[in-house]
Amino acid sequence: MSRLAAHVQVVTAAKDGERRGVTVTAACSVSDNPPTLLVCLNGANPRNAIFSLGGSFALNLLSADETDIAHAFSGRDQLDSALRFSRAAWTTLETGSPVLTNAAAAFDCRIIDVKTVATHIVLFGEVVAVKLGEKKPALLYLDRSYRTL
């Protein structure tokens, strides 16, 4: 799978004052009518339950100059949630899920379905709000390294 190039994003959720964010590359468009996305998360991490329990998520697309955010939310540096979120500015749109202020684009989604496939949870979300940011080169992940396009 390391040979499969993918855009780097941070998927976020909030419930009862708790926030969670995770760096992902397994996310894509499912439909444009209604606008629907899917995101895959590791099912083995119990902290990822907030995504399905909260009923919503935001998918924040990262630009090439945001590798520090990708690192913070990857779990690689073992940062707690508060430290992860302190690395950037955040807002909310319709659902209350955290939206990265400087994201290339952010899709605020209501969860319409959740499936378990092998080791991962697949969240399907209908897009209820979109925030477009500045056009910049995209941050990609390929061969276990960040790249740009």
N, C-alpha and C positions, 0 to 999 in steps of 0.2 A: 504493500500500500504506500510505502514511502516514495514510490515513483509516480504516484497520482498527484499531480499539481492541483492545488486548491486555494481559493481565496480564504484569507484568515478573517474570522469574525469573533466577536464576543457576544455570547447569548446571555441575557440577564433576566431575572425575575425578582419579584418582591411579594411578600405575604406577611401580614401582621408585624410590620416594622423590620422584618429580616430581609436582607438582600443577598442574592447569589449571582455570581457571574463566572462564566467558564469560556476559555478560548476553544473554538471549534473550527474545523474545516469541512465537516460533513453537514452542509446545509445547502438547500437549493429551492428554486421555484417549482411548484407543483402545478399551479393553474393561474390563469389571469382572470378567470371569471367563475366564481369570485377569486380575487387575488389570494393565493394560498402558498405558504412556505412549509418546508419541513426542516427539522433540526434533529440530529442524532447526538445523544448524550450517553456516557458510560453509565450503565445501570448498576454497576457495583458500588458506586459512591452514594451512600445514603443521603448526603447533603443535596443531591440532585433531585430528590423528591419534591422540593419546593416548586419545581417547574410545573409538574402536573397538578400538585395541590393548589397552587396559586391561580391556575386557570388562564395564565397569559405568559407571554415572554416578549422580549425585544431582541431582534437580531441586528447587531451593530457591525457594519462592514468597516474594516480597518484599512488605512492608507499606509504607504511605505514608510512614512515617518512615525508610525505608531507601534514599532516593535516592542518598546518598553511596556505598553499596555498589553500586548499579546503575551509577553513574558509574565507579567504580574498575574494575569488571569489563567495562565496555563497550569498553575500548581507547582511548577518547577522550582520556584523560590520559596515554597511553603508559606506564603503570605495568608493571613486570615482575611476574611471578607472586608473588614474595615480598611485594612491597608491596601487591598486591591483597589477598592473604590476611591481611595484618597489619591491615587495616581492620575486622576483625570477629573474633568468637570462633567456633571450629569444633570439631566432634566427628566421629565416624564411627558408622555403624550396622553393618549386616551386610557390605557389600561393601568397605568401606574408602574409599569415595569421600567427600570432605569434605562435611559437613552443617553448614549455618549454624545455630548455636545458637539464634538469635532468629528463625528463619524462621517465617512464618505457618503453613507446612507444608513438610515435606521428604519426598520420595519417593526411596528408595534402590532402584536398579534394576540388574538383570543384563541385559545386552544380549542380545536374542534374534534380532535381524536388523538389518542395515544396508543401506540403499538409497541410491543416488546419483540425485538428481532435479535436472536442470539444474545450477545453481551450488552446490547444497547437498547435504549428507550428512544423511540422515534416520535417526536412531537409534530403534529400537524396544526398549523395556525392560520386562521384567516386574518389577513392584514386589515387592520382598522384605522391605522394612521401611518404616515410616512414622513420622515424628515430627510431632506436632501442636503448634503454638505458640499463643501468645495471639491471640485474635480481635481484629484491628485492621482499619482501612480498607485496602483493597488498593491497590498501586501499579500504575497503568496507564500505557500509552504511546499517545498519540494526537496526530496532527498535529505530530510531531517534538518533543513535550513530554511530561513526566511529568504525570500527573493522579491523582486519587484517587477512590475509590468507596466 
